[in-house]
Amino acid sequence: METHEKAQPERKTLDERSRMTDLERIRHSCAHVLATAILRLWPEAQFAAGPPVENGFYYDVDLEHRVSPEDFPKIEEEMKKEIKANHPFEKIVVTRDQAMKDAQSGRLGALVERKVPSKFKLGNLEDIPKGEPISYYKNGDFIDLCAGPHVMRTGNIGAFKLTSVASAYYKGDERNPQLQRVYGTAFKTKKELDYYFAMLEEAKKRDHRKIGAEMGLYIIDTEYVGPGLPLWLPKGAAIAEELEKLAKETEFLAGYVRVKTPHIAKEKIYLTSGHLPHLYKDSMFPPMELLEEEDRNRRDELTLRLAKVKQEKLRFETTGLPLDNVGKLGQFKEQIQELESALASLGSRYYLKAMNCPHHHRIFAAEPRSYRDLPLRLAEYGTNYRYEQSGELFGLMRVRSLNMNDAHIYCTPEQFAQEFNAVNDLYLKYFKIFGIEKYVMRFSTHDPSRLTGDNAKFVNEPELWIQTENMVRDTLKNSGINYVEVPNEAAFYGPKIDVQVWSVIGREFTLATNQVDFAVPKRFGLVYRDRDNTEKTPLCIHRAPLGTHERFIGFLIEHYAGNFPLWLAPEQVRVLTISDDEALVNYAKGIINELRTQMVRAEGDFSTDKINGKIQRAEQDKVHTMLVIGPRDLAANAVSVRIHGKGSLGARPKADVIKELLDTIRTRS
């Protein structure tokens, strides 16, 4: 079995299902065909959920036989038979009572009625909201509890392949039975399927964990430091510093001001923001209980008083308890409760900072603000700590310590469109710098049915939700930005935009998130004095165009396959001498000093190894530019230039080469 899967996707609403793409319908249908095939091989199999997912589909199955990749050929053969049969996908609408009856008879998720109930389908029925139509989908003999949609017939399923098997808890809850999750993928054509697997092979070569180790960019020391806590080695730190330099220069020109905040804060700040006690608690590290010196003195005093009262109570009880002294005993009990309560209230609870926004809100609140001060753009490369579950940690992509290219823009409603457009322009600028050609903004909105009640997910401000969502939608439309709208995935305090980008080999990444916050500034009492001399609450735009160092560098490693452009390369230049001749070495050292004076990351290789060996070593290290020095170069005050992966560019004057290197780095071209 592969790694354990934590959860299954949240059940889609009927509206979300109606917007399934053609490819999602193919994959959803293929999941049903997978279940059909498994039942033909193992009729006792019990099925839970089988949705389409980002890169394919899966079906969770309870089966005594342990499914393995060795079983895939025979499962796929049965799937091909079902596809060849070209059975229609028939939708059958039933009552809840009928569905319960069919699940009890074992008919759901099965080819025939069985002696045991369809236990997981009974559980799935509970998740269907009251009043929502209940339906089955039937292909051949297989009937499943399903809201659809599907392709018309099994023969409409294109090319498919089973890919892996993992374990997963039913409904993602570790208290529930553990099931086998069989994964596959499907495409309209075999050509698309073949291309997908070719890109998977290329992705393995570009895996940021593999290249990061080969290049010596970072390590994760689980024994001494802890899982999910990267240690940046010098070469990796050089990339991070270049990204931070880019952000600082760009934000300075755009009118941002920089702030710095501590890595911990009192519990009160997160209770005020609403991240605690419920919404974000599971993603935060446990609190630290701290007693200040005055609290320690107070604790000692209260402890002595408590001991004294308990002694007096005991002495009173041992001397007998006349009826007229019952009230006195009650007084002792009240004093003890008051003292114990006072002891429990001592000290402060601190949390590691999981997000920067509450700290920035307090900076906004530190001074009186006028409409003339807005927009106020507070920027920080802030370090955050989030308690990701150990099973979710993945190289640099999912970590517990992250450095975020964060900023919060406080503005009036009239300024919103201009500020939001400016943030989008920032993204487009960065896309151009990094050669990101394909992107989409995922505009996430709220679900009006989840503002109140036990399943509340969003702050209960219905009018502000509509207002801010319309503002974001209008701005996106007017700017011509490529976006899609996704319901029920907003942040708890406002609509958000997830920026999805594709690497050069077509892998999709979530780069960063923009959020519009109309709720939390009000919680902190943030106000500015407007033109009419009234106090108003500013809107807040949360933005992080470069995401975090960790995730973005992970993306860039795979995007460039470690072959970074000159300005971003960990080692930009290496000067190679063809021998250890003193004159050549001194000439090479002079070039290195000249480059390093200009903050170019230049190193030298003056060893006695043959020049071909030195070049090969530099190529393996992915050094961007190699300057080879021989007697002719020394005599002509020149260098012979080689570019990683491109070969020799020939000999050129030293001054021209250095100028070109500096210009290329400066312009990030």
PLY file of the C-alpha trace (Angstrom):
ply
format ascii 1.0
element vertex 669
property float x
property float y
property float z
element edge 668
property int vertex1
property int vertex2
end_header
0.00 0.00 0.00
1.11 3.58 -0.61
0.86 6.48 1.79
-2.28 6.93 3.84
-4.80 9.40 2.46
-6.28 11.69 5.09
-9.63 12.68 3.66
-12.01 12.68 0.75
-13.21 15.82 -1.08
-16.15 17.66 0.45
-19.43 16.48 -1.09
-20.32 18.63 -4.08
-23.64 20.44 -4.21
-26.00 19.79 -7.11
-25.06 23.19 -8.52
-21.36 22.32 -8.40
-22.06 18.97 -10.05
-23.93 20.66 -12.88
-20.75 22.55 -13.71
-18.56 19.44 -13.99
-16.36 19.55 -17.09
-16.53 16.91 -19.81
-13.26 15.45 -18.51
-14.63 15.27 -14.94
-17.71 13.44 -16.24
-15.49 10.93 -18.04
-13.48 10.34 -14.87
-16.57 10.10 -12.67
-18.02 7.53 -15.07
-14.73 5.65 -15.10
-14.92 5.34 -11.30
-18.26 3.52 -11.70
-16.75 1.25 -14.34
-13.86 0.54 -11.93
-16.38 -0.52 -9.24
-18.19 -2.71 -11.78
-14.92 -4.46 -12.66
-13.90 -5.01 -9.03
-17.30 -6.55 -8.26
-16.94 -9.00 -11.12
-13.65 -10.14 -9.62
-14.59 -9.85 -5.93
-18.42 -9.81 -5.59
-18.22 -9.19 -1.82
-16.58 -5.74 -2.24
-18.28 -2.87 -0.42
-17.93 0.62 -1.89
-17.98 4.06 -0.24
-17.23 7.09 -2.47
-15.88 7.33 -6.02
-15.44 10.95 -7.18
-13.38 12.56 -9.92
-10.34 14.37 -8.51
-7.69 16.71 -9.84
-5.70 14.22 -11.90
-8.15 11.36 -12.28
-10.57 9.47 -10.06
-10.69 6.95 -7.24
-13.09 4.58 -5.54
-12.86 3.63 -1.85
-13.50 -0.07 -1.34
-13.75 -2.38 1.67
-12.35 -5.74 0.59
-10.53 -8.54 2.40
-8.28 -9.04 -0.63
-5.49 -6.46 -0.60
-5.56 -4.81 -3.99
-2.08 -4.20 -5.41
-0.64 -2.96 -8.73
-0.27 -6.62 -9.71
-4.10 -6.76 -9.80
-4.43 -3.78 -12.14
-4.17 -5.68 -15.47
-7.08 -7.99 -14.65
-9.16 -5.12 -13.24
-8.45 -3.04 -16.35
-9.42 -5.99 -18.55
-12.85 -6.15 -16.85
-13.18 -2.36 -17.22
-12.52 -2.67 -20.97
-15.29 -5.25 -21.22
-17.75 -2.88 -19.55
-16.69 -0.02 -21.84
-17.01 -2.26 -24.92
-20.52 -3.27 -23.79
-21.46 0.42 -24.21
-24.08 0.32 -21.45
-26.04 3.56 -20.96
-25.70 5.47 -17.68
-29.33 5.54 -16.55
-30.42 8.01 -13.87
-33.10 6.71 -11.48
-34.72 9.11 -8.99
-35.98 7.44 -5.78
-37.38 8.38 -2.40
-35.21 8.36 0.68
-37.20 5.40 2.02
-36.57 3.42 -1.17
-32.86 4.24 -1.03
-32.69 3.07 2.58
-34.48 -0.14 1.62
-32.11 -0.82 -1.29
-29.06 -0.09 0.83
-30.33 -2.48 3.53
-30.78 -5.18 0.88
-27.18 -4.74 -0.27
-28.21 -3.62 -3.78
-26.43 -0.24 -3.83
-22.84 -0.27 -5.03
-23.41 -3.84 -6.24
-24.33 -5.98 -9.24
-27.10 -7.87 -7.43
-28.85 -7.91 -4.07
-26.62 -9.34 -1.35
-27.07 -10.86 2.07
-25.28 -7.98 3.79
-26.34 -4.29 3.67
-24.45 -1.72 1.60
-23.13 -0.27 4.86
-21.19 2.67 3.45
-24.06 3.69 1.19
-26.26 3.84 4.29
-23.74 6.28 5.73
-23.61 8.27 2.49
-27.39 8.64 2.54
-27.06 10.53 5.82
-24.94 13.16 4.05
-27.63 14.00 1.49
-29.48 17.11 2.76
-33.18 16.85 3.47
-35.17 17.90 0.44
-32.39 17.17 -2.06
-33.45 14.65 -4.73
-31.91 11.20 -4.29
-30.81 9.33 -7.37
-29.02 6.21 -8.56
-26.95 5.71 -11.69
-27.07 2.33 -13.41
-24.64 0.93 -15.97
-25.32 -2.68 -16.90
-25.98 -4.57 -13.67
-24.17 -2.03 -11.47
-26.38 0.34 -9.49
-24.87 3.08 -7.34
-26.16 5.84 -5.09
-25.03 8.85 -7.09
-26.10 12.41 -7.98
-24.06 12.34 -11.22
-23.39 13.63 -13.74
-21.95 11.04 -16.15
-21.27 10.53 -19.83
-24.11 9.06 -21.87
-22.73 5.52 -22.19
-19.77 3.52 -20.91
-18.46 3.50 -24.49
-18.00 7.30 -24.25
-15.17 6.80 -21.76
-11.90 7.39 -23.60
-8.50 6.09 -22.55
-7.88 5.13 -18.91
-5.30 3.56 -16.64
-5.18 2.54 -12.97
-2.30 4.25 -11.21
-2.00 3.43 -7.52
-3.67 2.19 -4.35
-3.61 3.79 -0.90
-5.46 3.51 2.39
-8.10 5.99 3.52
-10.53 6.28 6.39
-14.22 6.30 5.53
-15.30 9.96 5.27
-11.75 10.95 6.18
-12.36 10.21 9.88
-9.75 8.03 11.61
-12.47 6.71 13.92
-14.10 5.07 10.90
-13.04 1.88 9.08
-9.93 2.01 6.94
-10.63 1.37 3.25
-8.55 0.77 0.14
-8.48 3.72 -2.25
-7.88 2.61 -5.84
-6.75 5.48 -8.08
-6.88 5.84 -11.83
-6.94 8.49 -14.49
-8.80 8.92 -17.77
-8.67 11.19 -20.80
-10.70 11.65 -23.97
-7.97 10.10 -26.15
-5.04 7.72 -25.80
-2.75 10.47 -27.08
-3.74 12.66 -24.11
-3.27 9.73 -21.74
0.21 8.98 -23.13
1.18 12.64 -22.90
0.04 12.73 -19.27
2.25 9.79 -18.31
5.19 11.21 -20.28
4.83 14.40 -18.26
4.69 12.35 -15.06
8.04 10.80 -15.98
9.45 14.25 -16.68
8.02 15.47 -13.37
9.91 12.69 -11.54
13.15 13.98 -13.05
12.22 17.50 -11.96
11.06 16.54 -8.46
12.16 19.43 -6.25
13.14 17.02 -3.47
15.52 15.16 -5.80
17.05 18.26 -7.42
17.12 20.14 -4.11
19.26 17.37 -2.60
21.52 17.11 -5.66
22.14 20.87 -5.71
22.46 21.19 -1.93
19.65 23.75 -1.59
17.98 22.62 1.64
17.64 19.78 4.09
14.89 18.66 6.47
16.49 17.34 9.65
13.68 15.34 11.24
15.85 14.03 14.10
17.16 17.30 15.54
14.97 20.05 14.05
11.72 18.32 13.16
9.59 17.28 10.17
8.35 20.05 7.91
11.00 22.52 9.14
13.43 23.16 6.25
16.99 24.28 6.86
18.14 26.44 3.96
21.70 25.69 2.92
23.81 28.54 1.45
22.77 27.86 -2.13
19.08 27.63 -1.25
19.33 30.73 0.93
20.80 32.61 -2.06
17.63 31.86 -4.07
15.40 32.92 -1.18
17.30 36.18 -0.77
17.03 36.96 -4.48
13.27 36.46 -4.34
13.03 38.66 -1.27
15.14 41.32 -3.00
12.82 41.21 -6.03
9.75 41.59 -3.81
11.22 44.45 -1.78
12.28 46.40 -4.86
8.93 45.88 -6.60
6.88 46.73 -3.51
8.94 49.83 -2.73
8.23 51.20 -6.21
4.53 50.36 -5.72
4.27 52.39 -2.51
4.46 49.65 0.12
6.07 50.26 3.50
7.84 47.46 5.32
7.11 46.28 8.84
8.41 43.47 11.05
6.47 41.45 13.58
7.45 38.85 16.23
7.08 35.11 15.75
4.71 34.67 18.71
1.69 36.48 20.10
-0.81 36.27 22.90
-3.91 34.18 22.47
-6.03 37.33 22.58
-4.94 38.44 19.12
-6.20 35.22 17.51
-9.40 35.16 19.57
-10.08 38.67 18.30
-9.32 37.78 14.68
-11.57 34.71 14.87
-8.83 32.20 14.01
-9.35 30.82 17.52
-11.00 29.02 19.20
-12.35 26.89 16.35
-11.64 27.98 12.78
-7.85 27.63 12.72
-6.95 25.86 15.94
-6.05 22.54 14.31
-3.57 24.31 12.01
-1.73 26.07 14.85
0.97 24.72 17.11
-0.15 24.10 20.72
-0.01 27.15 22.99
2.78 28.02 25.41
1.72 28.83 28.98
3.94 31.58 30.38
4.08 33.15 33.84
5.61 36.63 34.09
7.56 37.50 37.27
4.62 39.39 38.79
2.39 36.39 38.08
4.87 34.06 39.77
4.85 36.27 42.88
1.07 36.35 42.80
0.98 32.56 42.37
3.15 32.06 45.45
0.93 34.39 47.47
-2.29 32.67 46.37
-0.81 29.21 46.96
0.02 30.14 50.58
-3.43 31.60 51.15
-5.08 28.50 49.64
-3.09 26.19 51.89
-4.02 28.29 54.92
-7.75 28.26 54.10
-7.68 24.48 53.54
-5.97 24.01 56.93
-8.57 26.16 58.66
-11.37 24.23 56.94
-9.87 20.90 58.04
-9.43 22.12 61.64
-13.01 23.39 61.66
-14.32 20.04 60.38
-12.38 18.00 62.96
-13.73 20.03 65.89
-17.31 19.04 65.12
-19.92 20.69 63.01
-22.79 22.29 64.97
-25.82 22.94 62.83
-25.42 26.70 63.25
-21.91 26.53 61.67
-22.95 25.00 58.31
-22.76 28.49 56.80
-19.16 28.82 57.97
-18.19 25.62 56.07
-19.81 27.04 52.93
-17.67 30.17 53.29
-14.52 28.03 53.37
-15.59 26.24 50.19
-16.29 29.55 48.42
-12.86 30.92 49.42
-11.15 27.77 48.14
-12.99 27.98 44.79
-12.12 31.67 44.42
-8.44 31.07 45.16
-8.23 28.08 42.81
-9.92 30.12 40.09
-7.50 33.00 40.63
-4.55 30.59 40.36
-5.92 29.13 37.13
-6.26 32.59 35.59
-2.61 33.51 36.13
-0.22 33.65 33.22
-0.65 34.18 29.51
-1.11 31.86 26.59
1.14 32.46 23.58
0.95 30.92 20.11
3.50 30.64 17.36
2.40 33.02 14.61
0.38 31.13 12.00
-0.52 34.20 9.96
0.66 37.83 9.74
-2.64 39.65 9.28
-3.61 40.09 12.97
-0.18 41.61 13.69
-0.54 44.02 10.77
-4.00 44.98 12.01
-2.45 45.99 15.32
0.13 48.08 13.46
-2.70 49.85 11.62
-4.40 50.47 14.98
-1.22 51.89 16.53
-1.87 55.39 15.13
-4.95 57.47 14.29
-5.71 57.13 10.59
-7.36 59.51 8.13
-8.66 58.89 4.62
-5.56 60.84 3.55
-3.39 57.98 4.89
-5.10 55.44 2.66
-4.32 53.25 0.90
-1.83 51.99 3.47
0.21 49.05 2.18
2.04 47.12 4.93
4.50 44.52 3.63
6.57 41.87 5.40
8.39 38.67 4.57
6.91 37.11 7.70
7.77 33.74 9.17
4.70 31.66 10.00
4.29 28.27 11.68
1.45 25.92 10.80
0.88 22.48 12.21
0.40 20.40 9.10
-0.37 16.76 9.84
2.70 14.57 9.38
1.05 12.62 6.57
0.47 15.85 4.63
4.07 17.10 4.75
5.71 17.05 1.33
9.18 18.45 0.67
8.95 22.23 0.36
5.34 22.16 -0.84
3.77 21.39 2.55
5.84 22.50 5.52
5.39 23.68 9.10
7.67 26.72 8.88
7.10 29.14 6.02
8.37 32.56 4.96
5.57 34.48 3.28
5.72 37.36 0.79
2.87 38.97 2.69
1.20 42.37 2.59
-2.06 43.93 3.68
-3.57 46.87 1.87
-5.99 49.01 3.88
-8.20 51.07 1.60
-11.55 52.73 1.14
-14.26 51.09 -1.01
-13.57 53.73 -3.69
-9.91 52.74 -3.81
-10.56 49.01 -3.93
-10.69 48.47 -7.72
-7.46 50.36 -8.35
-5.63 48.56 -5.55
-6.93 45.16 -6.56
-5.92 45.78 -10.18
-2.46 46.83 -9.02
-2.08 43.52 -7.18
-3.12 41.63 -10.32
-0.59 43.64 -12.35
2.06 42.58 -9.84
1.24 38.94 -10.55
1.46 39.49 -14.31
4.86 41.15 -13.88
6.15 38.18 -11.88
4.70 35.71 -14.39
6.73 37.42 -17.13
9.94 37.37 -15.08
9.62 33.64 -14.30
8.37 32.56 -17.71
4.94 31.48 -16.43
2.74 31.44 -19.52
-0.35 29.62 -18.26
-2.29 30.76 -15.20
-5.81 31.19 -13.91
-7.31 33.06 -10.96
-9.76 30.89 -8.97
-12.30 33.34 -7.55
-13.85 31.66 -4.49
-17.17 32.89 -3.11
-19.27 32.03 -0.06
-22.26 29.74 0.42
-25.25 31.75 1.79
-26.57 28.60 3.52
-23.44 28.38 5.70
-23.51 31.76 7.45
-25.22 30.40 10.57
-25.92 27.13 12.33
-23.77 24.13 13.20
-22.21 23.99 9.74
-21.41 27.73 9.60
-18.27 28.32 7.57
-18.35 32.07 6.87
-18.88 35.23 8.96
-22.54 36.16 9.14
-22.50 39.38 7.10
-24.72 38.57 4.07
-24.81 42.10 2.63
-21.05 42.56 2.87
-20.48 39.18 1.20
-22.59 40.22 -1.79
-21.00 43.67 -1.93
-17.37 42.51 -1.82
-17.93 39.57 -4.17
-19.49 41.93 -6.72
-16.52 44.29 -6.33
-14.01 41.49 -6.97
-16.03 40.05 -9.86
-16.39 43.45 -11.56
-12.70 44.19 -11.15
-11.68 40.85 -12.64
-14.05 41.30 -15.60
-12.91 44.85 -16.30
-9.22 43.94 -16.11
-9.52 41.05 -18.55
-7.79 38.67 -16.13
-8.27 34.96 -16.85
-10.44 33.66 -13.98
-12.96 31.01 -12.98
-15.54 31.31 -10.21
-15.74 28.61 -7.53
-18.54 28.66 -4.92
-18.23 27.73 -1.23
-14.42 28.04 -1.01
-13.98 31.62 0.24
-11.98 32.47 3.35
-14.11 32.72 6.46
-13.86 36.54 6.41
-14.23 37.31 2.70
-13.89 36.24 -0.94
-10.50 35.00 -2.08
-8.54 34.32 -5.24
-6.22 31.34 -5.50
-3.61 31.89 -8.18
-3.06 28.67 -10.15
0.00 28.46 -12.40
1.39 25.76 -14.67
5.05 24.87 -14.96
6.73 24.42 -18.34
5.80 20.72 -18.31
2.15 21.41 -17.53
2.07 20.67 -13.81
-0.45 22.80 -11.92
0.55 24.58 -8.70
-1.27 26.90 -6.31
1.14 29.82 -6.24
-0.53 32.23 -3.85
-3.80 33.61 -2.52
-5.46 37.05 -2.52
-8.22 37.66 -0.02
-10.65 40.50 0.50
-11.38 41.02 4.19
-14.39 43.02 5.30
-14.86 41.33 8.68
-11.64 41.09 10.69
-10.71 44.83 10.56
-14.07 45.46 12.24
-13.25 42.85 14.94
-10.07 44.78 15.75
-11.89 48.12 15.76
-9.84 49.46 12.86
-11.14 52.82 11.68
-10.11 55.82 9.66
-11.68 59.28 9.71
-13.35 59.95 6.37
-13.94 63.22 4.51
-17.25 63.70 6.30
-15.42 63.40 9.66
-17.07 60.05 10.49
-15.18 56.92 11.47
-15.30 54.07 8.97
-13.78 50.59 8.80
-11.29 50.06 5.96
-11.37 47.16 3.56
-8.29 44.95 3.74
-6.72 43.15 0.80
-4.50 40.23 1.83
-1.98 39.43 -0.90
1.14 37.28 -1.30
2.15 37.23 -4.99
5.28 35.13 -4.44
3.54 32.90 -1.91
6.09 31.46 0.49
9.79 30.87 -0.10
9.22 27.20 0.47
6.38 26.55 -1.97
7.57 29.00 -4.62
11.14 27.75 -4.64
9.79 24.20 -4.81
7.79 25.28 -7.88
10.79 27.07 -9.45
13.07 24.05 -8.97
10.62 21.93 -10.97
9.79 24.73 -13.43
13.46 25.26 -14.33
14.58 21.68 -13.56
17.27 23.33 -11.41
18.62 25.31 -14.39
17.92 28.72 -12.90
18.32 31.94 -14.88
21.52 33.86 -14.16
20.03 36.32 -11.66
18.50 33.50 -9.59
21.21 30.82 -9.93
22.74 29.81 -6.57
26.19 29.88 -8.17
26.09 32.42 -10.95
29.66 32.23 -12.21
32.53 29.80 -11.79
35.98 30.72 -13.09
37.96 27.69 -14.29
41.69 27.72 -14.98
43.11 25.13 -17.37
46.01 24.62 -14.95
47.20 25.75 -11.54
49.72 28.15 -13.12
50.19 31.07 -10.70
49.62 33.74 -13.34
46.36 32.11 -14.49
45.16 31.68 -10.91
45.91 35.31 -10.05
44.08 36.50 -13.18
41.10 34.30 -12.30
41.05 35.55 -8.70
41.02 39.12 -9.97
37.94 38.38 -12.07
36.22 36.73 -9.09
36.99 39.70 -6.85
35.66 42.11 -9.46
32.43 40.13 -9.74
31.97 39.64 -6.00
32.49 43.37 -5.46
29.33 43.73 -7.59
27.51 41.11 -5.42
27.79 38.40 -8.08
27.93 34.88 -6.65
31.24 33.87 -8.24
33.53 30.99 -7.28
36.70 29.50 -8.71
38.15 26.09 -9.50
41.95 26.26 -9.60
42.59 22.57 -8.97
45.03 20.45 -10.96
42.18 18.50 -12.57
41.90 18.56 -16.33
39.73 21.35 -17.73
37.16 18.89 -19.12
36.69 17.46 -15.63
36.24 20.96 -14.19
33.65 21.81 -16.85
31.79 18.55 -16.24
31.73 19.25 -12.48
30.36 22.76 -13.06
27.69 21.39 -15.40
26.65 18.82 -12.80
26.46 21.60 -10.19
24.24 23.59 -12.60
26.53 26.63 -12.48
24.98 29.12 -14.89
28.10 30.67 -16.46
31.61 29.22 -16.68
34.56 31.46 -17.50
37.48 29.35 -18.73
40.94 30.90 -18.40
43.93 29.78 -20.44
47.21 31.45 -21.50
45.60 33.04 -24.59
42.80 34.52 -22.46
45.35 35.90 -20.03
47.39 37.44 -22.83
44.32 39.02 -24.47
42.67 40.13 -21.18
39.75 37.91 -22.21
37.72 34.95 -21.00
36.22 31.94 -22.77
32.50 31.77 -21.92
30.40 28.63 -21.45
26.71 28.62 -20.49
25.23 25.67 -18.61
23.43 23.36 -21.00
24.34 25.46 -24.07
28.07 24.96 -24.43
30.86 27.33 -25.46
30.24 30.89 -26.68
33.92 31.43 -27.43
36.50 33.94 -26.17
35.44 37.53 -25.50
36.97 40.61 -23.84
36.78 40.34 -20.06
35.25 43.82 -19.61
32.44 43.08 -22.10
31.60 39.77 -20.43
31.48 41.30 -16.94
29.28 44.18 -18.16
26.89 41.76 -19.85
26.70 39.57 -16.74
25.91 42.59 -14.54
23.27 43.89 -16.98
21.58 40.48 -17.22
21.48 40.14 -13.42
20.24 43.70 -12.93
17.39 43.35 -15.44
16.59 39.76 -14.43
16.47 38.86 -18.11
0 1
1 2
2 3
3 4
4 5
5 6
6 7
7 8
8 9
9 10
10 11
11 12
12 13
13 14
14 15
15 16
16 17
17 18
18 19
19 20
20 21
21 22
22 23
23 24
24 25
25 26
26 27
27 28
28 29
29 30
30 31
31 32
32 33
33 34
34 35
35 36
36 37
37 38
38 39
39 40
40 41
41 42
42 43
43 44
44 45
45 46
46 47
47 48
48 49
49 50
50 51
51 52
52 53
53 54
54 55
55 56
56 57
57 58
58 59
59 60
60 61
61 62
62 63
63 64
64 65
65 66
66 67
67 68
68 69
69 70
70 71
71 72
72 73
73 74
74 75
75 76
76 77
77 78
78 79
79 80
80 81
81 82
82 83
83 84
84 85
85 86
86 87
87 88
88 89
89 90
90 91
91 92
92 93
93 94
94 95
95 96
96 97
97 98
98 99
99 100
100 101
101 102
102 103
103 104
104 105
105 106
106 107
107 108
108 109
109 110
110 111
111 112
112 113
113 114
114 115
115 116
116 117
117 118
118 119
119 120
120 121
121 122
122 123
123 124
124 125
125 126
126 127
127 128
128 129
129 130
130 131
131 132
132 133
133 134
134 135
135 136
136 137
137 138
138 139
139 140
140 141
141 142
142 143
143 144
144 145
145 146
146 147
147 148
148 149
149 150
150 151
151 152
152 153
153 154
154 155
155 156
156 157
157 158
158 159
159 160
160 161
161 162
162 163
163 164
164 165
165 166
166 167
167 168
168 169
169 170
170 171
171 172
172 173
173 174
174 175
175 176
176 177
177 178
178 179
179 180
180 181
181 182
182 183
183 184
184 185
185 186
186 187
187 188
188 189
189 190
190 191
191 192
192 193
193 194
194 195
195 196
196 197
197 198
198 199
199 200
200 201
201 202
202 203
203 204
204 205
205 206
206 207
207 208
208 209
209 210
210 211
211 212
212 213
213 214
214 215
215 216
216 217
217 218
218 219
219 220
220 221
221 222
222 223
223 224
224 225
225 226
226 227
227 228
228 229
229 230
230 231
231 232
232 233
233 234
234 235
235 236
236 237
237 238
238 239
239 240
240 241
241 242
242 243
243 244
244 245
245 246
246 247
247 248
248 249
249 250
250 251
251 252
252 253
253 254
254 255
255 256
256 257
257 258
258 259
259 260
260 261
261 262
262 263
263 264
264 265
265 266
266 267
267 268
268 269
269 270
270 271
271 272
272 273
273 274
274 275
275 276
276 277
277 278
278 279
279 280
280 281
281 282
282 283
283 284
284 285
285 286
286 287
287 288
288 289
289 290
290 291
291 292
292 293
293 294
294 295
295 296
296 297
297 298
298 299
299 300
300 301
301 302
302 303
303 304
304 305
305 306
306 307
307 308
308 309
309 310
310 311
311 312
312 313
313 314
314 315
315 316
316 317
317 318
318 319
319 320
320 321
321 322
322 323
323 324
324 325
325 326
326 327
327 328
328 329
329 330
330 331
331 332
332 333
333 334
334 335
335 336
336 337
337 338
338 339
339 340
340 341
341 342
342 343
343 344
344 345
345 346
346 347
347 348
348 349
349 350
350 351
351 352
352 353
353 354
354 355
355 356
356 357
357 358
358 359
359 360
360 361
361 362
362 363
363 364
364 365
365 366
366 367
367 368
368 369
369 370
370 371
371 372
372 373
373 374
374 375
375 376
376 377
377 378
378 379
379 380
380 381
381 382
382 383
383 384
384 385
385 386
386 387
387 388
388 389
389 390
390 391
391 392
392 393
393 394
394 395
395 396
396 397
397 398
398 399
399 400
400 401
401 402
402 403
403 404
404 405
405 406
406 407
407 408
408 409
409 410
410 411
411 412
412 413
413 414
414 415
415 416
416 417
417 418
418 419
419 420
420 421
421 422
422 423
423 424
424 425
425 426
426 427
427 428
428 429
429 430
430 431
431 432
432 433
433 434
434 435
435 436
436 437
437 438
438 439
439 440
440 441
441 442
442 443
443 444
444 445
445 446
446 447
447 448
448 449
449 450
450 451
451 452
452 453
453 454
454 455
455 456
456 457
457 458
458 459
459 460
460 461
461 462
462 463
463 464
464 465
465 466
466 467
467 468
468 469
469 470
470 471
471 472
472 473
473 474
474 475
475 476
476 477
477 478
478 479
479 480
480 481
481 482
482 483
483 484
484 485
485 486
486 487
487 488
488 489
489 490
490 491
491 492
492 493
493 494
494 495
495 496
496 497
497 498
498 499
499 500
500 501
501 502
502 503
503 504
504 505
505 506
506 507
507 508
508 509
509 510
510 511
511 512
512 513
513 514
514 515
515 516
516 517
517 518
518 519
519 520
520 521
521 522
522 523
523 524
524 525
525 526
526 527
527 528
528 529
529 530
530 531
531 532
532 533
533 534
534 535
535 536
536 537
537 538
538 539
539 540
540 541
541 542
542 543
543 544
544 545
545 546
546 547
547 548
548 549
549 550
550 551
551 552
552 553
553 554
554 555
555 556
556 557
557 558
558 559
559 560
560 561
561 562
562 563
563 564
564 565
565 566
566 567
567 568
568 569
569 570
570 571
571 572
572 573
573 574
574 575
575 576
576 577
577 578
578 579
579 580
580 581
581 582
582 583
583 584
584 585
585 586
586 587
587 588
588 589
589 590
590 591
591 592
592 593
593 594
594 595
595 596
596 597
597 598
598 599
599 600
600 601
601 602
602 603
603 604
604 605
605 606
606 607
607 608
608 609
609 610
610 611
611 612
612 613
613 614
614 615
615 616
616 617
617 618
618 619
619 620
620 621
621 622
622 623
623 624
624 625
625 626
626 627
627 628
628 629
629 630
630 631
631 632
632 633
633 634
634 635
635 636
636 637
637 638
638 639
639 640
640 641
641 642
642 643
643 644
644 645
645 646
646 647
647 648
648 649
649 650
650 651
651 652
652 653
653 654
654 655
655 656
656 657
657 658
658 659
659 660
660 661
661 662
662 663
663 664
664 665
665 666
666 667
667 668
